Amino acid sequence: MKKLLAAFVFIMIISAIPQSFSQLGIGEKAYQKSLDITIGADGKVHVVHELYPNSRPTSLTTINGEIINLKVTDLEGEEKEHGVSEGEQNIVLSIFPSKTGILIEYDLSEVLTEKDGLWSWQYIYADTERSVFHFPDEVDLAFVNANPILLQDVHKIGCHGCEVLIEYVTDEETKMQKIVWEGKEFEVGIRSIEDVELVFDQPSKSISFDLKKENQLVTLIIPLELLWNPYTVFLDDQKILKHEFLKTDSHVWISVKPKATGTVQIIGTSVVPEFSLLIPLVLGIVMVVGLQYRAKIIHR
């Protein structure tokens, strides 16, 4: 009976909070054990906060967005009493003391936006030290503040803070373009929503392409046999930021996101040899060595 009365008083206090004080909550800020954010292939988001046990009332602010299917339970799935105070973009939950951990689950709608196949989310949440994002199996490459992260078999990333721009493409295709030099073929992989046509220039040790849209993410998979890293990247005559994020024995992955349109030029440190130029050089070295060797024989 005392517990029911305490619950009733607690809920009545919370429900009486004016809208202007909705962000205050009741009790100290909840200490979160984990925050898992699962992104569906359709762009829907499911959020799970796990709270540590606490002997005092606590409050938790949800992630910004329209919240549906809210559920507050203990680790066994039993519902827990709580209060809800609505804000403009999120809500504040007031939680009773609990000897066990608390799970707070909800769905977020319309936080991800999609344009021409590129999904993006400007995520801001500072009430926990670490947020973990789980991506659909159809996503193998994600960008966090334009930094590429190859997901491979682990379809999740963690961020600390956390204020990040998350971007990704579902089922992104790697298109291959053949570059032919001196009768030899090299295949360069291209990952981009917009079509990109590569131009290889051996004398300048570079690969270039034109961009017709601003902030376009382009990832190239370059054979080292064609163009060796590290690379320097220019947009027209302006040096721009690039990310070389994966190097194997044969290839390098490089990503750029220019803020403007123009011609992107990727310059390497060395390039596939121009055999027609090398032949005279090699013949000259051979002739010099041959003459020196002949002179030694005659001298003897």
SULQUIMO-V902529 format. One record per residue. N is the residue number from 1. RES is the residue in one letter. SS is DSSP state (alpha for helix, beta for strand, coil for the rest). PHI is phi in radians with two decimals (999 if undefined). PSI is psi in degrees with one decimal (999 if undefined). Layout:
N/RES/SS/PHI/PSI, N/RES/SS/PHI/PSI
This chain:
1/M/coil/999/-43.5, 2/K/alpha/-1.11/-38.8, 3/K/alpha/-1.14/-40.5, 4/L/alpha/-1.15/-40.0, 5/L/alpha/-1.13/-41.5, 6/A/alpha/-1.11/-40.0, 7/A/alpha/-1.11/-41.9, 8/F/alpha/-1.10/-45.2, 9/V/alpha/-1.11/-43.0, 10/F/alpha/-1.04/-46.4, 11/I/alpha/-1.19/-37.9, 12/M/alpha/-1.13/-38.4, 13/I/alpha/-1.11/-44.6, 14/I/alpha/-1.15/-43.4, 15/S/alpha/-1.16/-20.0, 16/A/coil/-1.52/-3.2, 17/I/coil/-1.19/127.0, 18/P/coil/-1.11/157.1, 19/Q/alpha/-1.05/-36.9, 20/S/alpha/-1.15/-18.9, 21/F/alpha/-1.89/22.3, 22/S/coil/-1.15/-23.1, 23/Q/coil/-1.50/-1.9, 24/L/coil/-1.36/-40.5, 25/G/coil/1.17/-174.6, 26/I/coil/-2.12/131.5, 27/G/coil/1.48/179.7, 28/E/beta/-1.29/163.2, 29/K/beta/-1.14/134.6, 30/A/coil/-1.14/142.0, 31/Y/coil/-1.64/114.5, 32/Q/beta/-1.62/130.0, 33/K/beta/-1.37/-37.6, 34/S/beta/-2.76/157.9, 35/L/beta/-2.42/110.6, 36/D/beta/-1.95/130.9, 37/I/beta/-2.15/114.4, 38/T/beta/-1.83/121.6, 39/I/beta/-1.74/125.6, 40/G/coil/-1.49/163.2, 41/A/coil/-1.11/-22.8, 42/D/coil/-1.58/4.1, 43/G/coil/1.57/-2.1, 44/K/coil/-1.36/151.5, 45/V/beta/-2.19/131.9, 46/H/beta/-2.02/131.8, 47/V/beta/-2.08/137.0, 48/V/beta/-2.30/115.4, 49/H/beta/-1.71/131.3, 50/E/beta/-1.93/124.7, 51/L/beta/-1.83/146.2, 52/Y/coil/-1.24/155.1, 53/P/coil/-1.01/148.8, 54/N/beta/-2.59/138.4, 55/S/coil/-1.52/-1.7, 56/R/coil/-2.24/161.3, 57/P/coil/-1.07/143.2, 58/T/beta/-2.32/165.4, 59/S/beta/-2.29/147.8, 60/L/beta/-2.36/131.4, 61/T/beta/-1.67/130.8, 62/T/coil/-1.39/168.7, 63/I/coil/-1.23/145.4, 64/N/coil/-1.04/137.2, 65/G/coil/2.49/168.5, 66/E/beta/-1.30/120.5, 67/I/beta/-1.79/130.0, 68/I/beta/-2.35/161.9, 69/N/beta/1.01/42.8, 70/L/beta/-1.22/136.6, 71/K/beta/-2.54/132.3, 72/V/beta/-2.15/117.3, 73/T/beta/-2.41/169.0, 74/D/beta/-1.50/-176.5, 75/L/coil/-1.21/-14.5, 76/E/coil/-1.62/-2.0, 77/G/coil/1.62/2.9, 78/E/coil/-1.38/134.8, 79/E/beta/-1.15/143.6, 80/K/coil/-2.03/142.1, 81/E/coil/-1.14/143.8, 82/H/beta/-2.81/161.0, 83/G/beta/-1.99/152.9, 84/V/beta/-2.17/125.6, 85/S/beta/-2.14/117.1, 86/E/beta/-1.53/135.9, 87/G/coil/-1.90/-167.9, 88/E/coil/-1.29/-40.0, 89/Q/coil/-2.13/-6.0, 90/N/coil/-2.68/-173.1, 91/I/beta/-2.29/159.0, 92/V/beta/-1.97/125.2, 93/L/beta/-1.74/133.9, 94/S/beta/-1.85/124.6, 95/I/beta/-2.01/136.4, 96/F/coil/-1.14/155.7, 97/P/coil/-0.99/145.4, 98/S/beta/-2.54/138.6, 99/K/coil/-1.42/-12.6, 100/T/coil/-2.07/171.6, 101/G/coil/-1.19/159.1, 102/I/beta/-2.10/137.2, 103/L/beta/-1.91/128.1, 104/I/beta/-2.06/116.4, 105/E/beta/-2.13/144.3, 106/Y/beta/-2.88/165.2, 107/D/beta/-1.86/144.0, 108/L/beta/-1.94/129.9, 109/S/beta/-1.98/144.7, 110/E/coil/1.11/29.4, 111/V/coil/-1.59/-28.0, 112/L/coil/-1.63/137.4, 113/T/beta/-2.03/148.2, 114/E/beta/-2.19/130.5, 115/K/beta/-2.45/117.8, 116/D/coil/0.96/34.2, 117/G/coil/1.62/-9.8, 118/L/beta/-1.70/119.8, 119/W/beta/-1.61/140.2, 120/S/beta/-2.51/152.1, 121/W/beta/-2.63/118.6, 122/Q/beta/-1.51/95.8, 123/Y/beta/-1.65/129.0, 124/I/beta/-2.37/121.1, 125/Y/coil/-2.81/118.8, 126/A/coil/-1.99/7.8, 127/D/coil/-1.55/6.0, 128/T/coil/-2.54/155.5, 129/E/coil/-1.27/-27.5, 130/R/beta/-2.52/133.2, 131/S/beta/-2.04/136.8, 132/V/beta/-2.01/124.9, 133/F/beta/-1.83/128.5, 134/H/beta/-1.86/125.4, 135/F/coil/-1.80/157.5, 136/P/coil/-1.10/156.1, 137/D/coil/-1.07/-23.4, 138/E/coil/-1.33/-3.6, 139/V/coil/-1.91/120.4, 140/D/coil/-2.01/-6.8, 141/L/beta/-2.47/122.6, 142/A/beta/-2.14/157.1, 143/F/beta/-2.14/129.2, 144/V/beta/-2.07/111.3, 145/N/coil/0.92/42.0, 146/A/coil/1.25/1.0, 147/N/beta/-1.49/120.5, 148/P/beta/-1.31/140.1, 149/I/beta/-2.29/115.5, 150/L/beta/-1.41/114.7, 151/L/coil/-1.36/-37.2, 152/Q/coil/0.89/-123.9, 153/D/coil/-1.46/-15.5, 154/V/coil/-1.79/102.2, 155/H/coil/-1.60/51.6, 156/K/beta/-2.69/154.9, 157/I/beta/-2.42/155.9, 158/G/beta/-2.09/146.5, 159/C/beta/-2.36/148.4, 160/H/beta/-1.89/137.2, 161/G/coil/2.34/-100.8, 162/C/coil/-2.75/121.0, 163/E/beta/-2.34/104.3, 164/V/beta/-2.50/153.5, 165/L/beta/-1.75/116.8, 166/I/beta/-1.78/131.8, 167/E/beta/-2.41/145.1, 168/Y/beta/-2.87/163.4, 169/V/beta/-2.16/133.9, 170/T/coil/-1.49/133.9, 171/D/coil/0.93/46.4, 172/E/coil/-1.26/132.1, 173/E/coil/-1.58/141.3, 174/T/coil/-1.70/110.1, 175/K/beta/-1.53/143.5, 176/M/beta/-1.93/134.7, 177/Q/beta/-2.14/131.5, 178/K/beta/-1.52/132.5, 179/I/beta/-2.02/123.9, 180/V/beta/-1.87/127.5, 181/W/beta/-2.44/122.2, 182/E/coil/0.94/41.8, 183/G/coil/1.38/-1.2, 184/K/beta/-1.87/139.6, 185/E/beta/-1.75/137.6, 186/F/beta/-2.21/133.9, 187/E/beta/-1.83/124.4, 188/V/beta/-1.90/128.1, 189/G/beta/-1.45/141.5, 190/I/beta/-2.25/126.9, 191/R/beta/-2.13/109.1, 192/S/coil/-2.84/142.9, 193/I/coil/-1.16/-42.9, 194/E/coil/-1.54/150.5, 195/D/coil/-1.15/138.3, 196/V/coil/-2.27/129.3, 197/E/coil/-1.94/119.1, 198/L/coil/-1.52/144.6, 199/V/beta/-2.18/122.5, 200/F/beta/-1.74/131.0, 201/D/beta/-2.20/108.1, 202/Q/coil/-1.18/-43.4, 203/P/coil/-1.06/-37.2, 204/S/coil/-1.59/2.7, 205/K/coil/0.93/53.2, 206/S/beta/-2.53/156.7, 207/I/beta/-2.13/132.6, 208/S/beta/-2.29/159.4, 209/F/beta/-2.77/156.6, 210/D/beta/-1.72/142.1, 211/L/beta/-2.05/131.6, 212/K/coil/-1.82/-4.2, 213/K/coil/-2.23/146.5, 214/E/coil/-1.32/154.7, 215/N/coil/0.93/38.3, 216/Q/beta/-1.55/123.9, 217/L/beta/-1.39/125.2, 218/V/beta/-2.31/128.6, 219/T/beta/-2.10/129.2, 220/L/beta/-2.01/143.6, 221/I/beta/-1.96/102.2, 222/I/beta/-1.79/128.6, 223/P/beta/-1.18/130.7, 224/L/coil/-1.13/-27.3, 225/E/coil/-1.15/-25.0, 226/L/coil/-1.54/-49.3, 227/L/beta/-2.56/118.1, 228/W/beta/-1.53/144.5, 229/N/coil/-1.57/169.9, 230/P/coil/-1.27/158.8, 231/Y/coil/-1.94/153.2, 232/T/beta/-2.05/135.6, 233/V/beta/-2.13/135.5, 234/F/beta/-2.17/145.4, 235/L/beta/-1.89/108.3, 236/D/coil/0.98/-114.4, 237/D/coil/-1.84/7.1, 238/Q/beta/-1.82/125.9, 239/K/beta/-1.20/134.6, 240/I/coil/-2.21/166.9, 241/L/coil/-1.29/142.4, 242/K/coil/-2.45/162.0, 243/H/beta/-2.25/115.7, 244/E/beta/-1.71/108.0, 245/F/beta/-2.07/-3.6, 246/L/beta/-2.69/126.7, 247/K/beta/-2.27/126.4, 248/T/coil/-1.91/-171.9, 249/D/coil/-1.18/-19.2, 250/S/coil/-2.15/-20.7, 251/H/beta/-2.41/161.3, 252/V/beta/-2.27/135.3, 253/W/beta/-1.65/130.6, 254/I/beta/-2.37/137.2, 255/S/beta/-2.22/141.8, 256/V/beta/-2.37/154.4, 257/K/beta/-2.50/76.3, 258/P/beta/-1.12/143.0, 259/K/coil/-1.41/-13.3, 260/A/coil/-2.31/171.1, 261/T/coil/-1.45/165.8, 262/G/beta/2.51/-163.9, 263/T/beta/-1.80/123.0, 264/V/beta/-1.65/130.0, 265/Q/beta/-2.14/122.1, 266/I/beta/-1.82/116.4, 267/I/beta/-1.88/128.8, 268/G/coil/-1.70/175.7, 269/T/coil/-1.52/-26.8, 270/S/beta/-2.62/161.8, 271/V/beta/-2.40/163.1, 272/V/coil/-0.93/133.4, 273/P/coil/-1.08/143.3, 274/E/coil/-1.58/99.3, 275/F/alpha/-1.09/-33.1, 276/S/alpha/-1.12/-29.1, 277/L/alpha/-1.44/-29.2, 278/L/alpha/-1.30/-32.1, 279/I/alpha/-1.03/-50.1, 280/P/alpha/-1.05/-37.5, 281/L/alpha/-1.11/-45.7, 282/V/alpha/-1.12/-43.3, 283/L/alpha/-1.09/-38.8, 284/G/alpha/-1.10/-43.1, 285/I/alpha/-1.10/-41.9, 286/V/alpha/-1.10/-41.8, 287/M/alpha/-1.14/-41.3, 288/V/alpha/-1.11/-47.0, 289/V/alpha/-1.08/-39.6, 290/G/alpha/-1.12/-42.7, 291/L/alpha/-1.14/-39.8, 292/Q/alpha/-1.12/-41.6, 293/Y/alpha/-1.14/-40.1, 294/R/alpha/-1.13/-39.7, 295/A/alpha/-1.10/-38.5, 296/K/alpha/-1.11/-39.9, 297/I/alpha/-1.14/-46.2, 298/I/alpha/-1.09/-40.9, 299/H/alpha/-1.06/-35.5, 300/R/coil/-1.22/999
